[in-house]
Amino acid sequence: MNYLIVYAHPNPKSFNHAIKERVEAKLKKEKKKYSVRDLYAMKWNPVLGGADFEVMQGGKTPEDIKAEQNYIKEADVVIFIHPIWWFGMPAVLKGYVDRVFSYGFAYEVGKEGVKGIL
């Protein structure tokens, strides 16, 4: 099994960071293959901008999005670790979901409605 940890918290002394470290330690102990995508450390751009739409409408995927989609494709299990701020996920993670779990990758729309394709 291949695990992907998507982590979104800016404070390395946070409870969420402790959770991430605990999960990593467990995966290491069990000799599992895993990757961590630390959105704050990566300085992930959460903004789904006009340029993204232009590239995608041209049938291509921006490189930063394509790289993350490859991590997701390779994963059997995706673990999201993040705080709840104002009743939702941090903006950086919301932007990650908006940009990465895009039409044609995570879902498509057909005659019968929306269909998940992951």
C-alpha positions in Angstrom: 0.0 0.0 0.0 1.1 3.5 -0.8 0.0 6.3 1.5 -0.2 10.0 0.8 -0.3 12.5 3.7 -1.6 16.0 2.8 -0.8 18.2 5.7 -1.9 21.8 6.2 -0.8 23.6 9.3 1.8 26.4 9.6 2.9 25.7 13.2 5.5 22.9 13.7 4.5 22.9 17.4 0.8 22.3 16.7 -1.3 19.3 17.7 -1.8 18.7 14.0 2.0 18.5 13.5 2.1 15.9 16.4 -0.6 13.9 14.6 1.4 14.0 11.4 4.5 12.8 13.1 2.6 10.0 14.9 1.2 8.8 11.6 4.6 9.0 9.9 6.2 7.0 12.8 3.5 4.3 12.5 3.9 4.0 8.7 7.7 3.8 9.1 7.4 1.2 11.8 5.2 -0.9 9.6 7.6 -0.3 6.6 4.8 1.3 4.5 5.6 3.4 1.5 4.3 7.0 2.0 4.8 10.6 0.9 4.0 13.8 2.7 2.8 17.0 1.0 3.2 19.8 3.5 1.2 22.6 1.8 2.7 25.4 3.9 6.3 24.2 3.5 5.7 23.8 -0.2 4.2 27.4 -0.4 1.3 25.8 -2.3 -0.6 28.4 -4.4 -4.2 27.8 -3.4 -5.7 30.2 -5.9 -7.5 28.7 -8.8 -6.8 31.5 -11.2 -7.8 32.4 -14.8 -4.5 31.1 -16.1 -5.3 27.6 -14.7 -8.6 27.7 -16.6 -7.0 28.8 -19.8 -4.4 26.0 -19.7 -7.0 23.4 -18.7 -9.4 24.5 -21.5 -6.5 23.9 -23.9 -6.5 20.3 -22.8 -3.4 20.6 -20.5 -2.8 20.7 -16.8 -0.6 23.2 -15.1 2.6 21.6 -13.9 2.1 22.2 -10.2 -1.4 20.6 -10.4 -0.2 17.7 -12.5 2.6 16.9 -10.0 0.0 16.7 -7.1 -2.3 14.6 -9.2 0.5 12.1 -9.8 0.9 11.8 -6.0 -2.8 11.1 -5.7 -2.8 8.6 -8.6 0.0 6.7 -6.9 -1.7 6.6 -3.5 -3.9 3.8 -2.3 -4.8 5.8 0.8 -4.9 9.6 1.2 -4.7 11.1 4.7 -5.6 14.7 5.3 -4.3 16.3 8.5 -5.5 19.8 9.2 -7.2 22.0 11.8 -10.8 23.2 11.6 -10.8 27.0 11.3 -14.1 28.8 11.1 -15.9 25.5 10.7 -13.8 24.5 7.7 -10.4 23.5 6.5 -7.6 26.1 6.1 -7.7 28.1 2.8 -4.5 26.5 1.6 -6.1 23.0 1.7 -9.4 24.2 0.2 -7.4 25.7 -2.6 -5.5 22.4 -3.0 -8.7 20.5 -3.3 -10.2 23.0 -5.7 -7.1 23.0 -8.0 -6.0 19.3 -7.8 -9.3 17.4 -7.6 -10.4 19.0 -10.9 -12.8 18.1 -13.7 -11.4 15.3 -15.9 -9.2 14.1 -13.0 -11.4 13.5 -10.0 -14.8 13.7 -11.7 -16.6 14.1 -15.0 -20.2 15.1 -16.0 -22.2 12.9 -18.3 -25.8 12.3 -19.3 -26.4 10.6 -15.9 -24.9 13.5 -13.9 -21.6 13.8 -12.0 -19.4 10.7 -11.9 -16.4 10.2 -9.7 -13.4 8.8 -11.7 -10.6 8.5 -9.1 
